[in-house]
Amino acid sequence: MSVSRWEPMKDFMTLRQAMDRLFEDSFVRPGRALDGSTAAYLPLDIYTTKDAVVIRASVPGINPDDVEITVEGSTVTIRGETQPPKEEGTYLLQEQRYGPFARSVDLALPVQADKAEAAFKNGLLTLTIPQAEEIKPKVIKVKSV
């Protein structure tokens, strides 16, 4: 048994190490949440049209029945799970993400959740949610008296 000197400063992380870890967790491995869970990140495209909010998500290899979409107020949540292929063998490279994914977005616009429509084509999920009537501009004609 050997005795080694305890150096308390050795256990601390340097500022550079902390910044490297922050950037790696944020950009290199964006699927890792702050709590350490590894739920896959779901990239979204969100835009508005004259009458609706449109959300597009790329979910290749997913059965449309395995995707769950919920709208509560102005918050939209999309969740599902990608199953790994049942192939035998040893991977030489595996970059595809498998497992659960979820994404919640607050639209900050009043929407009509009961009239939302979801379409799934070629691995692209398109969710169209009509905007609430109170947000649409009203045109008032001026009459001369």
Contacts in CASP RR format, 6 or more apart in sequence:
PFRMAT RR
TARGET T0000
AUTHOR 0000-0000-0000
METHOD contacts of the structure
MODEL  1
MSVSRWEPMKDFMTLRQAMDRLFEDSFVRPGRALDGSTAAYLPLDIYTTK
DAVVIRASVPGINPDDVEITVEGSTVTIRGETQPPKEEGTYLLQEQRYGP
FARSVDLALPVQADKAEAAFKNGLLTLTIPQAEEIKPKVIKVKSV
13 21 0 8 1.000
25 32 0 8 1.000
30 41 0 8 1.000
31 38 0 8 1.000
31 39 0 8 1.000
31 40 0 8 1.000
31 41 0 8 1.000
31 97 0 8 1.000
32 38 0 8 1.000
33 39 0 8 1.000
39 99 0 8 1.000
39 100 0 8 1.000
39 101 0 8 1.000
39 102 0 8 1.000
40 82 0 8 1.000
40 97 0 8 1.000
40 98 0 8 1.000
40 99 0 8 1.000
40 100 0 8 1.000
40 101 0 8 1.000
41 101 0 8 1.000
41 103 0 8 1.000
42 57 0 8 1.000
42 59 0 8 1.000
42 78 0 8 1.000
42 101 0 8 1.000
42 102 0 8 1.000
42 103 0 8 1.000
43 57 0 8 1.000
43 58 0 8 1.000
44 55 0 8 1.000
44 56 0 8 1.000
44 57 0 8 1.000
44 78 0 8 1.000
44 103 0 8 1.000
44 105 0 8 1.000
45 55 0 8 1.000
45 56 0 8 1.000
45 57 0 8 1.000
46 53 0 8 1.000
46 54 0 8 1.000
46 55 0 8 1.000
46 56 0 8 1.000
46 105 0 8 1.000
46 107 0 8 1.000
47 53 0 8 1.000
47 54 0 8 1.000
48 54 0 8 1.000
48 109 0 8 1.000
48 131 0 8 1.000
51 130 0 8 1.000
51 131 0 8 1.000
51 136 0 8 1.000
52 128 0 8 1.000
52 129 0 8 1.000
52 130 0 8 1.000
52 131 0 8 1.000
53 107 0 8 1.000
53 109 0 8 1.000
53 111 0 8 1.000
53 128 0 8 1.000
53 129 0 8 1.000
53 131 0 8 1.000
54 126 0 8 1.000
54 127 0 8 1.000
54 128 0 8 1.000
54 129 0 8 1.000
55 76 0 8 1.000
55 78 0 8 1.000
55 105 0 8 1.000
55 126 0 8 1.000
55 127 0 8 1.000
55 129 0 8 1.000
56 124 0 8 1.000
56 125 0 8 1.000
56 126 0 8 1.000
56 127 0 8 1.000
57 78 0 8 1.000
57 103 0 8 1.000
57 124 0 8 1.000
57 125 0 8 1.000
57 127 0 8 1.000
58 123 0 8 1.000
58 124 0 8 1.000
58 125 0 8 1.000
59 67 0 8 1.000
59 82 0 8 1.000
59 101 0 8 1.000
59 123 0 8 1.000
59 124 0 8 1.000
59 125 0 8 1.000
60 123 0 8 1.000
61 82 0 8 1.000
61 123 0 8 1.000
62 80 0 8 1.000
62 82 0 8 1.000
62 123 0 8 1.000
64 120 0 8 1.000
64 125 0 8 1.000
66 80 0 8 1.000
66 81 0 8 1.000
67 78 0 8 1.000
67 79 0 8 1.000
67 80 0 8 1.000
67 118 0 8 1.000
67 120 0 8 1.000
67 125 0 8 1.000
68 77 0 8 1.000
68 78 0 8 1.000
68 79 0 8 1.000
68 80 0 8 1.000
69 76 0 8 1.000
69 77 0 8 1.000
69 78 0 8 1.000
69 116 0 8 1.000
69 118 0 8 1.000
69 127 0 8 1.000
70 76 0 8 1.000
70 77 0 8 1.000
71 77 0 8 1.000
71 111 0 8 1.000
71 113 0 8 1.000
71 116 0 8 1.000
71 129 0 8 1.000
72 113 0 8 1.000
73 110 0 8 1.000
73 111 0 8 1.000
73 113 0 8 1.000
74 106 0 8 1.000
74 107 0 8 1.000
74 108 0 8 1.000
74 109 0 8 1.000
74 110 0 8 1.000
74 111 0 8 1.000
75 104 0 8 1.000
75 105 0 8 1.000
75 106 0 8 1.000
75 107 0 8 1.000
76 104 0 8 1.000
76 105 0 8 1.000
76 107 0 8 1.000
76 127 0 8 1.000
76 129 0 8 1.000
77 102 0 8 1.000
77 103 0 8 1.000
77 104 0 8 1.000
77 105 0 8 1.000
78 102 0 8 1.000
78 103 0 8 1.000
78 125 0 8 1.000
78 127 0 8 1.000
79 100 0 8 1.000
79 101 0 8 1.000
79 102 0 8 1.000
79 103 0 8 1.000
80 100 0 8 1.000
80 101 0 8 1.000
80 102 0 8 1.000
81 99 0 8 1.000
81 100 0 8 1.000
81 101 0 8 1.000
82 96 0 8 1.000
82 97 0 8 1.000
82 98 0 8 1.000
82 99 0 8 1.000
82 101 0 8 1.000
83 98 0 8 1.000
83 99 0 8 1.000
84 96 0 8 1.000
84 98 0 8 1.000
84 99 0 8 1.000
107 129 0 8 1.000
109 131 0 8 1.000
109 132 0 8 1.000
109 135 0 8 1.000
110 131 0 8 1.000
110 132 0 8 1.000
110 134 0 8 1.000
110 135 0 8 1.000
111 129 0 8 1.000
111 130 0 8 1.000
111 131 0 8 1.000
111 132 0 8 1.000
112 129 0 8 1.000
112 130 0 8 1.000
112 131 0 8 1.000
112 132 0 8 1.000
113 129 0 8 1.000
115 129 0 8 1.000
115 130 0 8 1.000
116 127 0 8 1.000
116 128 0 8 1.000
116 129 0 8 1.000
116 130 0 8 1.000
117 127 0 8 1.000
117 128 0 8 1.000
118 125 0 8 1.000
118 126 0 8 1.000
118 127 0 8 1.000
118 128 0 8 1.000
119 125 0 8 1.000
119 126 0 8 1.000
119 128 0 8 1.000
120 126 0 8 1.000
END
